[in-house]
Amino acid sequence: MNKTRIAVLVSGGGTNLQAILDAQGSIIHSGEVVLVVSNQENAYALIRAENKGVKTAVITKKAYKERFEEELIRVLKENDIGLIVLAGFLSILSEDFTRRFDHRIINIHPSLIPSFCGAGYYGLRVHEAALRKGVKITGATVHFVNEIPDGGEIILQKAVEVKDGDTPEILQRRVMEEAEWVILPQAVEMIASKILKA
């Protein structure tokens, strides 16, 4: 069966990458992760990819400077990538880049967009903001990527309860386990399947 070729872009530990890799064959049938690209040389996500036999590439802004996106595009094209998944990728992509892959880039964000999103909201900062505000419900959102940080249309969302005594770290873990790792593979399958049918 033909499958959408997927690249996952990472910067750190790769827990969301792991959720995608683990879902291949069970939840994800229409796509296959064939490439993992990191903008950090020592990202643990690269080891997760290698453990599953997935090809990796490291493209850093330090090495490529203003040619960073150019090199990223070259590697994606070389590997015939149909869908790009941002999984903790801490680099804002330009309008030129996102337009080139219109409705072919998705991202997971650890809140219910439009809450606690946009420039500067990533990682623990999102959960710190949610706890500061005193929300009772938070969650995660998978959305298409455009030139506005967290601004693309929403694909899937899942709510998670905020509990008394939550720290940012505890809340982050619950949002990952109950929302991110659930809806990200579902969204990957949805979009990979659409791309195949297009």
The 8 nearest C-alpha neighbors of each residue, nearest first, counted from 0:
[[1, 2, 29, 28, 30, 3, 195, 31],
 [0, 2, 3, 29, 195, 30, 4, 31],
 [3, 1, 30, 29, 4, 31, 0, 195],
 [2, 4, 30, 191, 81, 29, 5, 195],
 [3, 5, 80, 81, 31, 30, 2, 33],
 [6, 4, 32, 82, 31, 80, 33, 83],
 [5, 7, 34, 83, 35, 32, 33, 84],
 [6, 8, 84, 35, 83, 85, 36, 9],
 [9, 7, 36, 85, 88, 37, 35, 86],
 [10, 8, 88, 37, 87, 86, 11, 36],
 [11, 9, 88, 37, 39, 38, 42, 87],
 [12, 10, 42, 13, 43, 44, 9, 87],
 [13, 11, 43, 44, 14, 42, 10, 9],
 [12, 14, 44, 16, 15, 11, 17, 43],
 [13, 15, 17, 16, 12, 18, 44, 180],
 [16, 14, 18, 17, 13, 86, 180, 19],
 [15, 17, 13, 19, 14, 18, 20, 86],
 [16, 18, 20, 14, 15, 19, 21, 13],
 [17, 19, 15, 21, 16, 180, 20, 22],
 [20, 18, 22, 16, 184, 17, 21, 15],
 [19, 21, 17, 22, 23, 18, 16, 32],
 [20, 22, 18, 19, 23, 17, 25, 24],
 [23, 21, 19, 26, 25, 20, 27, 18],
 [24, 22, 27, 20, 25, 21, 26, 28],
 [23, 25, 28, 27, 26, 22, 21, 29],
 [26, 24, 22, 23, 27, 28, 21, 184],
 [27, 25, 22, 24, 23, 28, 185, 184],
 [26, 28, 23, 188, 24, 22, 25, 29],
 [27, 29, 24, 30, 26, 23, 188, 25],
 [30, 28, 2, 192, 191, 27, 188, 3],
 [31, 29, 3, 2, 191, 28, 4, 27],
 [30, 32, 4, 5, 33, 3, 2, 23],
 [31, 33, 5, 34, 6, 4, 30, 7],
 [32, 34, 53, 5, 31, 4, 6, 54],
 [35, 33, 6, 54, 55, 32, 53, 7],
 [34, 36, 55, 7, 6, 8, 54, 56],
 [37, 35, 56, 8, 57, 55, 9, 7],
 [38, 36, 9, 57, 39, 10, 8, 58],
 [37, 39, 59, 58, 10, 57, 40, 36],
 [40, 38, 37, 10, 42, 41, 59, 57],
 [41, 39, 42, 57, 38, 37, 59, 58],
 [40, 42, 39, 43, 45, 11, 44, 37],
 [43, 41, 11, 44, 39, 40, 45, 10],
 [42, 44, 12, 45, 46, 11, 41, 13],
 [43, 45, 13, 12, 47, 42, 46, 11],
 [46, 44, 48, 43, 47, 42, 49, 55],
 [45, 47, 49, 48, 43, 44, 50, 42],
 [48, 46, 44, 50, 45, 49, 51, 43],
 [49, 47, 53, 45, 51, 46, 50, 44],
 [48, 50, 52, 46, 51, 53, 47, 45],
 [51, 49, 47, 48, 52, 46, 53, 45],
 [52, 50, 48, 49, 53, 47, 20, 46],
 [51, 53, 49, 50, 48, 54, 47, 33],
 [54, 52, 48, 49, 51, 33, 34, 55],
 [53, 55, 34, 33, 35, 52, 49, 56],
 [56, 54, 35, 34, 36, 53, 45, 57],
 [55, 57, 36, 35, 37, 58, 54, 34],
 [56, 58, 37, 36, 38, 40, 59, 39],
 [57, 59, 38, 37, 56, 60, 71, 67],
 [60, 58, 38, 61, 62, 39, 63, 57],
 [59, 61, 64, 63, 62, 67, 58, 38],
 [60, 62, 59, 64, 63, 67, 58, 38],
 [63, 61, 59, 60, 64, 58, 67, 66],
 [62, 64, 67, 66, 60, 61, 59, 65],
 [63, 65, 60, 66, 61, 67, 62, 59],
 [66, 64, 67, 63, 60, 68, 69, 61],
 [65, 67, 69, 63, 64, 68, 70, 60],
 [68, 66, 63, 70, 65, 69, 60, 64],
 [69, 67, 71, 70, 66, 72, 96, 65],
 [68, 70, 66, 72, 71, 67, 73, 65],
 [71, 69, 73, 67, 68, 72, 66, 74],
 [70, 72, 68, 74, 73, 69, 75, 67],
 [73, 71, 75, 69, 70, 74, 68, 76],
 [72, 74, 70, 76, 71, 75, 77, 69],
 [73, 75, 77, 71, 76, 72, 78, 70],
 [76, 74, 72, 78, 80, 77, 73, 71],
 [77, 75, 79, 73, 78, 74, 72, 80],
 [76, 78, 74, 75, 79, 73, 80, 72],
 [77, 79, 75, 76, 80, 74, 34, 33],
 [80, 78, 76, 77, 75, 81, 4, 74],
 [81, 79, 4, 75, 78, 5, 82, 76],
 [80, 82, 4, 3, 5, 79, 103, 83],
 [83, 81, 5, 103, 80, 104, 6, 4],
 [84, 82, 104, 6, 5, 7, 103, 105],
 [83, 85, 7, 105, 104, 106, 86, 8],
 [86, 84, 106, 8, 88, 7, 105, 87],
 [87, 85, 88, 9, 15, 8, 84, 16],
 [86, 88, 9, 10, 89, 85, 11, 13],
 [87, 89, 9, 10, 85, 86, 8, 90],
 [90, 88, 10, 87, 91, 9, 121, 38],
 [89, 91, 88, 92, 38, 10, 87, 9],
 [92, 90, 93, 89, 148, 146, 88, 147],
 [91, 93, 96, 90, 97, 146, 94, 68],
 [94, 92, 96, 95, 146, 97, 91, 68],
 [93, 95, 146, 97, 96, 98, 145, 92],
 [96, 94, 93, 98, 97, 99, 146, 92],
 [95, 97, 93, 99, 94, 98, 92, 100],
 [98, 96, 94, 100, 145, 99, 95, 101],
 [99, 97, 101, 95, 100, 96, 94, 145],
 [98, 100, 96, 97, 101, 95, 94, 103],
 [101, 99, 103, 97, 98, 102, 104, 96],
 [100, 102, 98, 103, 99, 97, 104, 145],
 [103, 101, 104, 143, 100, 144, 105, 145],
 [102, 104, 82, 100, 101, 83, 105, 81],
 [105, 103, 83, 144, 102, 84, 143, 82],
 [106, 104, 143, 84, 144, 142, 85, 83],
 [105, 107, 85, 142, 141, 84, 143, 86],
 [106, 108, 141, 140, 86, 142, 183, 109],
 [107, 109, 140, 139, 110, 141, 106, 149],
 [110, 108, 139, 138, 140, 107, 174, 125],
 [111, 109, 139, 138, 137, 108, 112, 140],
 [110, 112, 138, 139, 140, 114, 137, 113],
 [113, 111, 114, 110, 116, 140, 115, 149],
 [112, 114, 111, 116, 115, 110, 149, 117],
 [115, 113, 112, 111, 116, 110, 129, 137],
 [116, 114, 125, 110, 120, 113, 128, 112],
 [115, 117, 120, 114, 149, 113, 112, 118],
 [116, 118, 148, 149, 120, 119, 115, 150],
 [119, 117, 120, 148, 116, 149, 121, 147],
 [118, 120, 121, 117, 116, 124, 125, 148],
 [121, 119, 116, 125, 118, 117, 124, 115],
 [122, 120, 125, 124, 119, 123, 108, 116],
 [121, 123, 124, 125, 120, 109, 126, 87],
 [122, 124, 126, 125, 127, 167, 121, 171],
 [125, 123, 127, 122, 126, 121, 120, 128],
 [126, 124, 128, 120, 123, 127, 121, 115],
 [125, 127, 129, 167, 123, 128, 124, 130],
 [126, 128, 124, 130, 167, 129, 125, 131],
 [127, 129, 131, 125, 126, 130, 124, 132],
 [128, 130, 126, 132, 131, 127, 134, 133],
 [129, 131, 133, 127, 132, 128, 126, 134],
 [132, 130, 128, 133, 129, 127, 134, 126],
 [131, 133, 129, 130, 134, 128, 127, 135],
 [132, 134, 130, 131, 129, 135, 128, 161],
 [135, 133, 136, 132, 129, 130, 137, 161],
 [136, 134, 161, 160, 133, 137, 162, 130],
 [135, 137, 160, 161, 134, 159, 158, 138],
 [136, 138, 159, 158, 110, 111, 160, 161],
 [139, 137, 158, 159, 110, 111, 157, 174],
 [138, 140, 109, 110, 111, 157, 108, 178],
 [141, 139, 156, 108, 111, 107, 155, 110],
 [142, 140, 107, 155, 154, 106, 153, 108],
 [143, 141, 153, 154, 106, 105, 152, 151],
 [142, 144, 105, 151, 152, 104, 102, 106],
 [145, 143, 151, 104, 105, 142, 106, 97],
 [144, 146, 151, 97, 147, 150, 143, 94],
 [145, 147, 94, 93, 97, 148, 92, 144],
 [146, 148, 150, 145, 149, 151, 117, 144],
 [149, 147, 117, 150, 118, 146, 91, 145],
 [150, 148, 117, 151, 116, 147, 144, 142],
 [151, 149, 147, 148, 145, 152, 144, 117],
 [152, 150, 143, 144, 145, 142, 149, 153],
 [151, 153, 143, 142, 154, 150, 144, 145],
 [152, 154, 142, 155, 141, 143, 151, 140],
 [153, 155, 142, 141, 152, 186, 143, 156],
 [156, 154, 141, 140, 153, 182, 186, 157],
 [157, 155, 140, 139, 141, 111, 158, 182],
 [156, 158, 178, 138, 139, 159, 140, 155],
 [157, 159, 138, 137, 136, 139, 156, 160],
 [160, 158, 138, 137, 136, 174, 161, 157],
 [159, 161, 136, 135, 162, 137, 158, 138],
 [162, 160, 135, 136, 159, 137, 163, 165],
 [163, 161, 165, 160, 164, 135, 170, 136],
 [164, 162, 165, 161, 166, 135, 160, 130],
 [163, 165, 162, 166, 161, 169, 170, 167],
 [166, 164, 163, 162, 169, 170, 167, 161],
 [165, 167, 169, 168, 170, 164, 130, 127],
 [166, 168, 126, 170, 127, 169, 171, 123],
 [169, 167, 171, 166, 170, 172, 123, 126],
 [170, 168, 166, 172, 171, 167, 165, 173],
 [169, 171, 173, 167, 172, 168, 165, 166],
 [170, 172, 168, 174, 169, 173, 167, 175],
 [171, 173, 175, 169, 170, 174, 176, 168],
 [174, 172, 170, 176, 175, 171, 177, 169],
 [173, 175, 171, 178, 177, 172, 176, 138],
 [176, 174, 179, 172, 173, 178, 180, 177],
 [175, 177, 173, 174, 180, 178, 172, 179],
 [178, 176, 174, 175, 173, 181, 179, 159],
 [177, 179, 181, 174, 157, 175, 139, 180],
 [180, 178, 175, 181, 182, 183, 139, 174],
 [179, 181, 18, 176, 178, 183, 175, 182],
 [182, 180, 178, 179, 183, 184, 177, 185],
 [181, 183, 185, 179, 184, 180, 186, 178],
 [182, 184, 186, 185, 179, 180, 181, 187],
 [183, 185, 187, 19, 186, 182, 188, 22],
 [186, 184, 182, 188, 183, 187, 189, 26],
 [185, 187, 189, 183, 188, 184, 182, 190],
 [186, 188, 184, 190, 185, 189, 191, 183],
 [187, 189, 27, 191, 185, 186, 190, 192],
 [190, 188, 186, 192, 187, 191, 185, 193],
 [189, 191, 193, 192, 187, 188, 194, 186],
 [192, 190, 188, 194, 30, 193, 3, 29],
 [191, 193, 29, 195, 190, 189, 194, 188],
 [194, 192, 190, 196, 195, 191, 197, 189],
 [193, 195, 197, 191, 192, 196, 190, 3],
 [196, 194, 192, 193, 197, 3, 191, 2],
 [195, 197, 193, 194, 192, 191, 190, 29],
 [196, 194, 195, 193, 192, 191, 190, 3]]
